[in-house]
Amino acid sequence: MDKSSIQCFLFILLTIIVTFISCSNAQREVEDESEFSYKQNVENGPEKWGKLKPEWKMCGKGEMQSPIDLMNERVRIVSHLGKLTRNYKPCNASLKNRGHDMMLRFEERPGSIKISGTEYQLLQLHWHSPSEHTINGRRFALELHMVHESIDGSMAVVTVLYKIGRSDSFLTLLENKLSAMTDQNEFNIGTIDPKEIKLGSRKYYRYVGSLTTPPCTQNITWTVVKKVRTVARNQVRLLRVAVHDNSNTNARPVQPTNKRVVKLFRPRSY
């Protein structure tokens, strides 16, 4: 292969890589949430997200949107999905106020989970209050989203729901950092171990949905841990106050399930 052919090949390869990265980033949640609101009946409220930008159209017309109600009557109990295996390790992280939520972003590779043979790297985690997903119509105090991405750009979110009760040990580690947050601020908080996030159950719901913030990208694999854990009321309040958006909520309304199948993984030993 001559020099010009090699240069041409390298240019094409670079173009493909850049295009792939751009498309992948475009499918992720927005970094600046100031352009939309969680307030009902306003110009940029949840029911209007799909009309705010062409690239957000799925928020309005998508038929596999999240969150949903995990109603027992429509759940299919299965035992073949396998244990949710988390292969995480401590790494450097930073807290960022995105405008409506607090995001903890990992600066390095903190590890991954494996779903149906596909490995998904953990990118970031954030919280919604009250919870976005409901169980049999019941909404909880808080919901944690752990956002993962595979090498081909597909995404998977692991979710933990919380009710008011004893303090959550992982949030306890972050309380001082959250108290120091200011409007649209981001700063490094040192080493964080994702394994410190307690799940407490091998049972989980699994369905295919979407991101719950614009651009509301679909075909996201959702894993919602069945056990509802506890969080202190002051911890939920701290997460909201730290955002500085003068809102009591950052939870998208429940979306139609349509014809989607919701599975509940239950090990055979149960």
Sequence and secondary structure as in RCSB ss.txt:
>XXXX:A:sequence
MDKSSIQCFLFILLTIIVTFISCSNAQREVEDESEFSYKQNVENGPEKWGKLKPEWKMCGKGEMQSPIDLMNERV
RIVSHLGKLTRNYKPCNASLKNRGHDMMLRFEERPGSIKISGTEYQLLQLHWHSPSEHTINGRRFALELHMVHES
IDGSMAVVTVLYKIGRSDSFLTLLENKLSAMTDQNEFNIGTIDPKEIKLGSRKYYRYVGSLTTPPCTQNITWTVV
KKVRTVARNQVRLLRVAVHDNSNTNARPVQPTNKRVVKLFRPRSY
>XXXX:A:secstr
  HHHHHHHHHHHHHHHHHHHHHHHHHS  S GGG    TTSTTSGGGHHHH GGGTHHHH SS S  EE GGGE
EEES S    EEE  EEEEEEE SSSEEEEESS  EEEEETTEEEEEEEEEEESS SSEETTEE SEEEEEEEE 
TTS EEEEEEEEEESS  HHHHHHHHHHHT  TT EEEEEEE GGGS    S EEEEEEE SSTT  EEEEEEEE
SS EEE HHHHHHHHHHHTSS S         TT  EEEE  TT 
